[in-house]
């Protein structure tokens, strides 16, 4: 029974990947900050699949919470069995839900809803970059020992790490390090640009992870899941709902590229690739390919978590 980690701060946004994994007898951990909402999602999944996922408390906007979640997982998760399919860590689009304003999985919706500029992480970072990018890095870093062991024991010699970026990453031209904590430069950027920057950061991190650990069995990909419908569109007005609905696809389609990267034989060959709907190799933002940009961002990540 392979182990899968699904990190997502809104457990009911897209249950399709989890449902598919449970149907194939995977052990699925859903790492979120809301135990009540996640337990409801787990109950729904059990009713649909007959299998039960496991809740892991994780707040990606709090470095101490990330560390505690990783330690709990490593303490209680069983070792990856020999000859089981490759372990798979999917880092899904965490939604910045402060004050009920959400950065949604569709790039269209991202422009409509992003958190207020006053919102920062528990450690003082821009909420969107801290959650979507720094949080992903730290959680992955702490789970790397388990992923590397899993790669050695899996039949194809890999462990998969899938970072869910967005087409919004194309709206950013660089990582402006002056905006990652509160500053005049951050305030000038505005929430939509900060969101785009955070999703570019996802893709850069995925590429740099591939460079650093690809020769040790880690298969790291970044992807755009597509413009998707979700229950969060209840916040839109009637006319907005109709207009935006013309541009969105059914939510389950967002799982296709994730599952392709994380569970198929072909996925083992995708290290360092940027994936696009639906289960295709794309190019993404050209900045992703810049090795200096990747190295600089990795160093910044390491500096931020050094004393956590």
Residue frames as qw, qx, qy, qz and C-alpha x, y, z in Angstrom:
[[0.000, 0.888, 0.459, 0.000, 0.00, 0.00, 0.00],
 [0.451, 0.316, -0.019, 0.834, 1.80, 3.16, -1.17],
 [0.233, -0.663, -0.434, 0.564, 1.60, 6.35, 0.87],
 [0.252, 0.577, 0.338, 0.700, 0.37, 9.63, -0.58],
 [0.202, -0.474, -0.369, 0.774, 0.47, 13.06, 1.01],
 [0.146, 0.671, 0.484, 0.542, -2.07, 15.63, -0.16],
 [0.263, -0.374, -0.327, 0.827, -1.41, 19.11, 1.23],
 [0.037, -0.480, -0.474, -0.737, -4.28, 21.48, 0.62],
 [0.014, 0.041, 0.515, -0.856, -5.79, 24.06, 2.94],
 [0.611, 0.115, 0.077, -0.779, -9.30, 23.55, 1.54],
 [0.340, -0.144, 0.930, 0.010, -10.02, 19.84, 1.80],
 [0.551, 0.477, 0.652, -0.211, -13.27, 19.85, -0.14],
 [0.251, 0.685, -0.254, -0.635, -12.07, 21.89, -3.11],
 [0.645, 0.440, -0.535, -0.323, -10.93, 18.92, -5.15],
 [0.707, -0.328, 0.585, -0.224, -11.41, 15.46, -3.70],
 [0.867, 0.429, -0.136, -0.215, -10.94, 13.74, -7.05],
 [0.420, 0.559, -0.694, 0.169, -7.21, 12.90, -6.71],
 [0.299, -0.321, 0.760, -0.479, -7.81, 11.51, -3.23],
 [0.828, 0.144, 0.277, -0.466, -10.82, 9.55, -4.35],
 [0.777, 0.497, -0.370, -0.109, -8.86, 8.00, -7.21],
 [0.200, 0.520, -0.767, 0.318, -5.95, 7.12, -4.92],
 [0.517, -0.185, 0.649, -0.526, -8.19, 5.56, -2.28],
 [0.876, 0.275, 0.040, -0.394, -9.96, 3.52, -4.93],
 [0.743, 0.458, -0.477, 0.105, -6.56, 2.01, -5.75],
 [0.858, -0.414, -0.261, 0.154, -5.86, 1.12, -2.09],
 [0.409, 0.474, -0.308, 0.716, -3.39, 3.92, -1.43],
 [0.439, -0.600, -0.474, 0.471, -2.87, 5.20, 2.08],
 [0.195, 0.667, 0.211, 0.688, -3.80, 8.88, 1.76],
 [0.349, -0.481, -0.405, 0.694, -2.91, 11.58, 4.25],
 [0.122, 0.803, 0.334, 0.478, -4.79, 14.87, 3.86],
 [0.485, -0.251, -0.299, 0.783, -2.72, 17.62, 5.44],
 [0.034, -0.699, -0.307, -0.645, -4.77, 20.71, 6.24],
 [0.065, 0.233, -0.486, 0.840, -5.31, 23.17, 9.07],
 [0.589, -0.172, 0.110, -0.782, -9.05, 22.58, 9.60],
 [0.098, -0.076, 0.984, -0.130, -9.69, 19.26, 11.33],
 [0.488, 0.377, 0.563, -0.551, -13.47, 19.72, 11.28],
 [0.587, 0.600, -0.176, -0.515, -13.67, 20.36, 7.52],
 [0.259, 0.458, -0.832, -0.176, -11.15, 17.66, 6.73],
 [0.271, 0.011, 0.920, -0.283, -12.96, 15.05, 8.82],
 [0.615, 0.492, 0.323, -0.525, -16.13, 15.83, 6.89],
 [0.498, 0.618, -0.485, -0.367, -14.21, 15.41, 3.62],
 [0.011, 0.312, -0.949, 0.051, -12.75, 12.13, 4.91],
 [0.489, 0.223, 0.725, -0.432, -16.24, 10.92, 5.79],
 [0.635, 0.594, -0.004, -0.493, -17.50, 11.80, 2.31],
 [0.337, 0.559, -0.727, -0.211, -14.55, 10.00, 0.72],
 [0.214, -0.131, 0.944, -0.216, -15.20, 6.93, 2.85],
 [0.610, 0.396, 0.483, -0.488, -18.83, 6.89, 1.77],
 [0.592, 0.665, -0.238, -0.389, -17.73, 7.10, -1.88],
 [0.458, 0.556, -0.694, -0.031, -14.81, 4.66, -1.79],
 [0.920, -0.314, -0.222, -0.073, -15.17, 2.51, 1.31],
 [0.726, 0.076, -0.284, 0.621, -11.62, 3.59, 2.24],
 [0.345, -0.910, -0.199, 0.113, -10.57, 6.07, 4.89],
 [0.458, 0.635, -0.219, 0.583, -7.99, 8.83, 4.47],
 [0.627, -0.435, -0.391, 0.515, -5.98, 10.14, 7.43],
 [0.011, -0.973, -0.093, -0.209, -6.03, 13.72, 8.73],
 [0.675, -0.104, -0.171, 0.710, -2.71, 15.46, 9.38],
 [0.100, -0.941, -0.240, 0.219, -2.89, 18.91, 10.93],
 [0.576, 0.021, 0.236, 0.782, -0.88, 21.37, 8.81],
 [0.119, 0.940, 0.203, -0.247, -0.98, 25.15, 8.53],
 [0.726, 0.329, 0.178, 0.576, 1.22, 26.15, 5.60],
 [0.075, 0.854, 0.000, 0.515, 1.22, 29.75, 6.84],
 [0.546, -0.755, 0.302, -0.203, 3.08, 28.75, 10.00],
 [0.472, 0.545, -0.688, 0.080, 6.59, 27.27, 9.85],
 [0.250, -0.306, 0.806, -0.441, 6.31, 25.68, 13.30],
 [0.791, 0.171, 0.341, -0.478, 3.07, 23.97, 12.28],
 [0.737, 0.527, -0.384, -0.175, 4.76, 22.65, 9.14],
 [0.184, 0.490, -0.811, 0.260, 7.60, 21.22, 11.20],
 [0.494, -0.124, 0.688, -0.517, 5.20, 19.60, 13.66],
 [0.841, 0.325, 0.074, -0.427, 3.15, 18.07, 10.84],
 [0.620, 0.537, -0.571, -0.029, 6.21, 16.60, 9.15],
 [0.042, -0.395, 0.832, -0.388, 7.50, 15.20, 12.44],
 [0.679, 0.027, 0.511, -0.527, 4.14, 13.59, 13.19],
 [0.832, 0.431, -0.169, -0.306, 3.97, 12.05, 9.73],
 [0.464, 0.533, -0.695, 0.129, 7.51, 10.68, 9.93],
 [0.277, -0.326, 0.758, -0.492, 6.83, 9.32, 13.41],
 [0.644, 0.119, 0.604, -0.455, 3.67, 7.39, 12.60],
 [0.721, 0.505, -0.228, -0.415, 3.67, 6.71, 8.85],
 [0.915, -0.113, 0.368, 0.120, 4.72, 3.15, 7.96],
 [0.250, -0.495, 0.591, 0.586, 7.88, 2.68, 5.89],
 [0.629, 0.475, -0.265, -0.555, 7.34, 2.42, 2.16],
 [0.859, -0.087, 0.503, -0.043, 7.00, -1.29, 1.36],
 [0.230, -0.352, 0.726, 0.545, 9.30, -2.91, -1.17],
 [0.128, 0.183, 0.840, 0.494, 7.87, -3.26, -4.68],
 [0.148, 0.743, 0.573, -0.313, 4.98, -0.88, -3.92],
 [0.397, 0.756, 0.273, 0.443, 4.28, 1.93, -6.38],
 [0.402, 0.267, -0.209, 0.851, 6.33, 5.10, -5.99],
 [0.190, -0.628, -0.521, 0.547, 5.43, 7.35, -3.04],
 [0.177, 0.573, 0.423, 0.680, 3.74, 10.55, -4.17],
 [0.183, -0.524, -0.391, 0.734, 3.63, 13.95, -2.49],
 [0.187, 0.611, 0.486, 0.596, 1.16, 16.30, -4.15],
 [0.181, -0.376, -0.303, 0.857, 1.33, 19.91, -3.06],
 [0.172, 0.657, 0.660, 0.321, -1.97, 21.28, -4.23],
 [0.102, 0.549, 0.100, 0.823, -3.08, 24.84, -4.62],
 [0.277, -0.427, -0.637, 0.579, -3.33, 26.09, -1.02],
 [0.012, -0.747, -0.415, -0.519, -6.00, 28.75, -0.81],
 [0.189, 0.092, -0.395, 0.894, -5.42, 31.90, 1.19],
 [0.292, -0.584, -0.712, -0.258, -8.67, 31.84, 3.12],
 [0.222, -0.258, -0.435, 0.834, -8.08, 34.70, 5.52],
 [0.257, 0.361, 0.217, -0.870, -11.27, 36.74, 5.99],
 [0.628, 0.429, 0.628, -0.165, -13.08, 34.41, 3.60],
 [0.464, 0.788, -0.219, -0.340, -11.37, 35.90, 0.55],
 [0.846, -0.129, 0.493, 0.157, -9.85, 33.13, -1.47],
 [0.175, 0.607, -0.604, -0.486, -7.18, 32.79, -4.13],
 [0.871, 0.149, 0.352, -0.309, -8.86, 30.10, -6.15],
 [0.687, -0.129, 0.621, 0.353, -7.45, 27.38, -8.38],
 [0.536, 0.668, 0.408, 0.317, -8.58, 29.07, -11.58],
 [0.418, -0.040, 0.030, 0.907, -6.36, 31.91, -12.70],
 [0.128, -0.568, -0.391, -0.713, -9.52, 33.84, -13.55],
 [0.586, -0.713, -0.371, -0.104, -10.78, 33.48, -10.01],
 [0.661, -0.246, -0.205, 0.678, -7.37, 34.33, -8.60],
 [0.185, 0.294, 0.117, 0.930, -7.71, 37.80, -10.06],
 [0.409, -0.626, -0.366, -0.554, -11.12, 38.21, -8.47],
 [0.715, -0.678, -0.038, -0.169, -10.20, 37.06, -4.95],
 [0.632, 0.264, -0.496, 0.534, -6.91, 37.43, -3.17],
 [0.523, -0.595, -0.494, 0.360, -6.33, 38.09, 0.52],
 [0.063, -0.994, -0.062, -0.066, -6.12, 41.63, 1.90],
 [0.510, 0.635, -0.376, 0.443, -2.68, 43.21, 1.85],
 [0.368, -0.678, 0.427, -0.472, -2.64, 43.35, 5.66],
 [0.961, -0.192, 0.121, -0.158, -2.64, 39.56, 5.87],
 [0.227, 0.658, -0.714, 0.075, 0.74, 37.98, 6.63],
 [0.782, -0.069, -0.619, 0.035, 1.79, 34.51, 7.72],
 [0.713, -0.682, -0.149, 0.063, 2.46, 33.72, 11.38],
 [0.735, -0.256, 0.097, 0.621, 6.14, 34.33, 10.63],
 [0.046, -0.758, 0.007, 0.651, 5.61, 37.70, 8.92],
 [0.262, -0.069, 0.689, 0.672, 5.79, 36.69, 5.25],
 [0.460, 0.144, -0.281, -0.830, 3.43, 37.77, 2.52],
 [0.711, -0.005, 0.556, -0.430, 0.51, 35.41, 3.04],
 [0.850, 0.460, -0.032, -0.256, 0.42, 34.17, -0.53],
 [0.507, 0.603, -0.604, 0.122, 4.14, 33.54, -0.99],
 [0.254, -0.437, 0.749, -0.428, 4.52, 32.24, 2.54],
 [0.768, 0.065, 0.497, -0.400, 1.69, 29.74, 2.10],
 [0.839, 0.506, 0.023, -0.201, 1.95, 28.80, -1.55],
 [0.631, 0.647, -0.384, 0.188, 5.72, 28.73, -1.90],
 [0.003, -0.571, 0.688, -0.447, 7.80, 28.87, 1.29],
 [0.727, -0.200, 0.461, -0.468, 5.37, 26.51, 3.01],
 [0.935, 0.317, -0.081, -0.135, 5.63, 24.01, 0.15],
 [0.472, 0.615, -0.570, 0.273, 9.41, 24.13, 0.23],
 [0.235, -0.497, 0.674, -0.493, 9.67, 23.57, 3.97],
 [0.856, -0.045, 0.329, -0.395, 7.17, 20.72, 4.06],
 [0.876, 0.433, -0.214, -0.006, 8.95, 19.01, 1.16],
 [0.243, 0.658, -0.619, 0.354, 12.37, 19.57, 2.71],
 [0.465, -0.394, 0.634, -0.476, 11.29, 17.88, 5.93],
 [0.900, 0.114, 0.314, -0.280, 9.76, 14.91, 4.11],
 [0.509, 0.670, -0.514, -0.166, 12.72, 14.41, 1.76],
 [0.170, -0.410, 0.886, -0.135, 14.33, 11.67, 3.90],
 [0.636, 0.188, 0.679, -0.314, 11.14, 9.58, 3.62],
 [0.675, 0.662, -0.018, -0.326, 10.79, 10.32, -0.08],
 [0.256, 0.668, -0.691, -0.100, 14.39, 9.31, -0.80],
 [0.346, -0.184, 0.900, -0.189, 13.94, 6.04, 1.12],
 [0.692, 0.407, 0.460, -0.380, 10.70, 5.42, -0.73],
 [0.529, 0.707, -0.343, -0.320, 12.42, 5.95, -4.06],
 [0.012, 0.498, -0.867, -0.017, 14.97, 3.26, -3.25],
 [0.362, 0.038, 0.903, -0.228, 12.28, 0.69, -2.48],
 [0.635, 0.512, 0.227, -0.531, 9.81, 1.47, -5.28],
 [0.820, 0.223, 0.484, 0.208, 9.90, -0.67, -8.46],
 [0.542, 0.751, 0.149, 0.346, 10.72, 2.25, -10.75],
 [0.630, -0.090, -0.186, 0.749, 13.21, 3.80, -8.33],
 [0.047, 0.441, 0.110, 0.890, 11.28, 7.06, -7.99],
 [0.099, -0.592, -0.637, 0.484, 9.32, 9.16, -5.54],
 [0.183, 0.585, 0.450, 0.649, 7.09, 11.81, -7.07],
 [0.136, -0.519, -0.367, 0.760, 6.65, 15.41, -5.87],
 [0.185, 0.578, 0.573, 0.550, 3.97, 17.40, -7.70],
 [0.101, -0.382, -0.273, 0.877, 3.69, 21.15, -7.12],
 [0.245, 0.711, 0.636, 0.173, 0.44, 22.68, -8.34],
 [0.189, -0.201, 0.076, 0.958, 1.21, 26.03, -9.90],
 [0.338, 0.721, 0.499, -0.342, -1.18, 27.97, -12.15],
 [0.499, 0.589, 0.348, 0.532, -1.47, 29.76, -15.46],
 [0.174, -0.981, -0.080, -0.025, -1.24, 32.90, -13.29],
 [0.693, -0.453, 0.247, 0.504, 2.50, 32.18, -13.04],
 [0.543, 0.418, 0.383, 0.619, 2.79, 33.59, -16.56],
 [0.034, -0.933, -0.228, -0.275, 1.78, 36.99, -15.18],
 [0.520, -0.803, 0.192, 0.218, 5.01, 37.29, -13.13],
 [0.606, 0.730, -0.286, 0.133, 8.40, 38.14, -14.62],
 [0.412, 0.404, -0.653, 0.491, 10.61, 37.42, -11.60],
 [0.614, -0.578, -0.497, 0.203, 10.75, 36.81, -7.87],
 [0.061, 0.736, -0.167, 0.653, 11.06, 40.20, -6.19],
 [0.590, -0.175, -0.665, 0.424, 12.65, 39.34, -2.85],
 [0.021, 0.118, -0.284, 0.951, 11.79, 42.80, -1.51],
 [0.564, -0.217, -0.194, -0.773, 8.10, 41.84, -1.57],
 [0.621, -0.096, -0.777, -0.029, 8.25, 38.56, 0.34],
 [0.300, -0.456, -0.623, 0.561, 7.86, 40.31, 3.68],
 [0.071, 0.906, 0.415, -0.042, 5.79, 43.42, 4.27],
 [0.421, -0.286, 0.179, 0.842, 7.43, 46.46, 2.69],
 [0.303, 0.621, -0.009, -0.723, 6.61, 49.45, 0.45],
 [0.182, 0.307, -0.770, -0.529, 7.56, 47.29, -2.54],
 [0.043, 0.246, 0.967, -0.044, 5.07, 44.62, -1.47],
 [0.224, 0.609, 0.497, -0.576, 2.30, 47.15, -0.99],
 [0.246, 0.561, -0.326, -0.720, 3.01, 48.60, -4.41],
 [0.013, 0.112, -0.928, -0.355, 2.81, 45.18, -6.06],
 [0.652, -0.012, -0.015, -0.758, -0.77, 44.47, -4.99],
 [0.700, -0.148, 0.637, -0.286, -2.45, 41.13, -4.23],
 [0.877, 0.438, 0.103, -0.167, -2.90, 39.84, -7.78],
 [0.478, 0.716, -0.493, 0.126, 0.74, 40.32, -8.71],
 [0.296, -0.515, 0.736, -0.323, 1.80, 38.76, -5.43],
 [0.860, 0.068, 0.428, -0.269, -0.36, 35.75, -6.19],
 [0.787, 0.596, -0.161, -0.021, 1.17, 35.38, -9.65],
 [0.151, 0.715, -0.638, 0.242, 4.64, 35.63, -8.10],
 [0.584, -0.338, 0.663, -0.324, 3.81, 32.90, -5.57],
 [0.906, 0.261, 0.295, -0.155, 2.69, 30.53, -8.31],
 [0.567, 0.715, -0.391, 0.115, 5.81, 31.29, -10.34],
 [0.219, -0.618, 0.690, -0.307, 7.70, 30.43, -7.16],
 [0.861, -0.039, 0.440, -0.252, 5.94, 27.03, -7.09],
 [0.861, 0.508, -0.006, 0.015, 7.15, 26.24, -10.58],
 [0.273, 0.768, -0.522, 0.251, 10.70, 27.47, -9.94],
 [0.510, -0.473, 0.645, -0.316, 10.89, 25.39, -6.77],
 [0.930, 0.150, 0.297, -0.158, 9.66, 22.29, -8.62],
 [0.709, 0.654, -0.223, 0.136, 12.34, 22.75, -11.27],
 [0.034, 0.726, -0.601, 0.333, 15.12, 23.36, -8.74],
 [0.741, -0.288, 0.536, -0.284, 14.07, 20.32, -6.73],
 [0.925, 0.367, 0.089, -0.028, 14.34, 18.30, -9.94],
 [0.453, 0.751, -0.416, 0.239, 17.86, 19.62, -10.55],
 [0.200, -0.639, 0.631, -0.393, 19.08, 18.83, -7.06],
 [0.565, -0.197, 0.736, -0.317, 17.50, 15.46, -6.40],
 [0.800, 0.388, -0.166, -0.427, 16.65, 13.96, -9.78],
 [0.512, 0.447, -0.732, 0.046, 19.72, 11.73, -9.66],
 [0.099, -0.179, 0.851, -0.484, 18.50, 10.31, -6.34],
 [0.033, -0.323, -0.941, -0.096, 15.12, 9.16, -7.59],
 [0.156, 0.576, 0.439, -0.671, 13.01, 12.26, -6.93],
 [0.212, 0.406, 0.621, 0.636, 10.73, 13.10, -9.85],
 [0.036, -0.549, -0.366, 0.751, 9.64, 16.70, -9.37],
 [0.180, 0.452, 0.595, 0.640, 7.08, 18.39, -11.57],
 [0.134, 0.354, 0.296, -0.877, 5.17, 21.66, -11.57],
 [0.121, 0.371, 0.816, 0.426, 1.83, 21.99, -13.26],
 [0.336, 0.027, 0.007, -0.941, -1.11, 24.14, -14.21],
 [0.287, 0.191, 0.916, -0.205, -4.23, 22.13, -13.26],
 [0.017, 0.439, 0.677, 0.590, -6.53, 24.17, -15.50],
 [0.253, -0.169, 0.135, -0.943, -9.30, 26.67, -14.89],
 [0.279, -0.216, -0.935, 0.024, -11.75, 24.79, -12.70],
 [0.493, -0.580, -0.227, -0.608, -15.14, 25.20, -11.14],
 [0.345, -0.038, -0.789, 0.508, -15.49, 24.86, -7.37],
 [0.298, -0.714, -0.632, 0.029, -17.97, 25.48, -4.59],
 [0.342, -0.431, -0.174, 0.816, -16.08, 28.68, -3.73],
 [0.064, 0.232, 0.439, 0.866, -17.82, 30.37, -6.65],
 [0.229, -0.701, -0.675, 0.021, -20.81, 30.78, -4.38],
 [0.290, -0.580, -0.180, 0.739, -19.22, 34.12, -3.44],
 [0.122, 0.023, 0.461, 0.878, -19.82, 35.45, -6.97],
 [0.454, 0.349, 0.238, -0.784, -22.93, 37.31, -8.06],
 [0.753, 0.368, 0.522, -0.160, -25.36, 35.78, -10.52],
 [0.569, 0.808, -0.107, -0.106, -23.98, 37.56, -13.60],
 [0.045, -0.732, 0.680, 0.014, -20.36, 36.97, -12.59],
 [0.648, -0.134, 0.743, -0.102, -21.11, 33.30, -12.06],
 [0.772, 0.541, 0.319, -0.096, -22.50, 32.96, -15.59],
 [0.389, 0.866, -0.312, -0.040, -19.64, 34.84, -17.22],
 [0.196, -0.626, 0.752, -0.063, -16.87, 33.06, -15.33],
 [0.770, 0.008, 0.610, -0.185, -18.61, 29.71, -15.76],
 [0.752, 0.645, -0.020, -0.135, -18.10, 29.94, -19.52],
 [0.333, 0.761, -0.541, 0.134, -14.35, 29.83, -18.97],
 [0.394, -0.476, 0.726, -0.302, -14.15, 27.02, -16.41],
 [0.582, 0.134, -0.770, -0.223, -13.97, 23.24, -16.59],
 [0.826, -0.454, -0.229, -0.243, -15.46, 20.62, -14.25],
 [0.400, -0.771, 0.463, -0.176, -13.44, 20.27, -11.06],
 [0.911, -0.164, 0.370, 0.072, -12.54, 16.56, -11.54],
 [0.741, 0.621, -0.030, 0.252, -10.57, 17.45, -14.66],
 [0.057, -0.889, 0.392, -0.231, -8.06, 19.21, -12.43],
 [0.758, -0.431, 0.487, -0.039, -6.96, 15.83, -11.11],
 [0.907, 0.417, 0.046, 0.042, -5.93, 14.46, -14.50],
 [0.464, 0.733, -0.383, 0.319, -2.54, 16.11, -14.75],
 [0.397, -0.638, 0.551, -0.363, -1.72, 15.52, -11.09],
 [0.890, -0.108, 0.414, -0.154, -2.50, 11.82, -11.31],
 [0.807, 0.567, -0.108, 0.127, -0.62, 11.49, -14.62],
 [0.219, 0.754, -0.500, 0.366, 2.49, 12.97, -13.04],
 [0.406, -0.544, 0.584, -0.446, 2.18, 11.19, -9.74],
 [0.759, -0.111, 0.573, -0.290, 1.00, 7.67, -10.49],
 [0.871, 0.470, 0.023, -0.140, 1.63, 6.58, -14.08],
 [0.842, -0.078, 0.252, 0.471, 4.67, 4.86, -15.56],
 [0.448, 0.665, 0.173, 0.572, 5.10, 7.78, -17.93],
 [0.302, -0.937, -0.024, -0.171, 5.20, 10.10, -14.93],
 [0.794, -0.452, 0.161, 0.373, 8.54, 8.64, -13.93],
 [0.629, 0.249, 0.287, 0.679, 10.08, 10.30, -17.02],
 [0.070, 0.869, 0.318, 0.374, 8.77, 13.79, -16.29],
 [0.571, -0.552, -0.194, 0.576, 11.39, 15.08, -13.83],
 [0.267, -0.341, 0.121, 0.893, 11.81, 18.84, -14.21],
 [0.064, 0.376, 0.650, 0.658, 8.90, 19.20, -16.63],
 [0.266, 0.206, 0.304, -0.891, 6.15, 21.79, -16.42],
 [0.102, 0.303, 0.926, 0.202, 2.78, 20.21, -17.17],
 [0.303, 0.099, -0.041, -0.947, -0.40, 21.73, -18.57],
 [0.663, 0.259, 0.537, -0.453, -4.03, 20.63, -19.02],
 [0.838, -0.362, 0.219, -0.344, -4.80, 17.96, -19.67],
 [0.852, -0.267, 0.410, 0.185, -1.84, 15.68, -18.93],
 [0.699, 0.643, 0.035, 0.312, 0.57, 17.30, -21.39],
 [0.610, -0.301, -0.011, 0.733, 4.11, 18.69, -21.23],
 [0.203, 0.948, 0.211, 0.121, 4.17, 22.45, -21.59],
 [0.548, 0.428, -0.202, 0.690, 6.77, 25.19, -21.36],
 [0.451, -0.739, -0.383, 0.322, 5.48, 27.52, -18.65],
 [0.030, -0.992, 0.087, 0.086, 7.12, 30.80, -17.78],
 [0.713, 0.539, -0.317, 0.317, 10.65, 31.03, -19.29],
 [0.193, -0.746, 0.464, -0.437, 11.95, 32.21, -15.90],
 [0.922, -0.284, 0.189, -0.182, 11.49, 28.65, -14.63],
 [0.918, 0.294, -0.076, 0.256, 14.44, 27.49, -16.73],
 [0.189, 0.815, -0.353, 0.420, 16.91, 30.04, -15.30],
 [0.785, -0.130, -0.524, 0.305, 19.29, 28.07, -13.07],
 [0.239, 0.204, -0.382, 0.869, 20.49, 31.17, -11.21],
 [0.491, -0.369, -0.048, -0.788, 16.91, 32.12, -10.35],
 [0.861, -0.256, -0.409, -0.163, 16.31, 28.61, -9.02],
 [0.658, 0.016, -0.491, 0.571, 19.51, 28.64, -6.97],
 [0.004, 0.306, -0.240, 0.921, 18.79, 32.09, -5.54],
 [0.659, -0.379, -0.143, -0.634, 15.26, 31.13, -4.52],
 [0.855, -0.170, -0.479, 0.100, 16.48, 27.88, -2.93],
 [0.443, 0.136, -0.450, 0.764, 19.07, 29.78, -0.90],
 [0.299, -0.356, 0.099, -0.880, 16.40, 32.23, 0.24],
 [0.815, -0.311, -0.348, -0.343, 14.21, 29.30, 1.30],
 [0.768, -0.062, -0.508, 0.386, 17.03, 27.71, 3.27],
 [0.189, 0.262, -0.340, 0.883, 17.83, 30.98, 5.02],
 [0.490, -0.396, -0.063, -0.774, 14.22, 31.42, 6.13],
 [0.887, -0.306, -0.225, -0.262, 13.87, 28.01, 7.74],
 [0.530, 0.408, -0.620, 0.410, 17.39, 27.66, 9.13],
 [0.016, 0.218, -0.655, 0.723, 16.38, 28.50, 12.71],
 [0.671, -0.247, -0.197, -0.671, 12.86, 27.05, 12.79]]
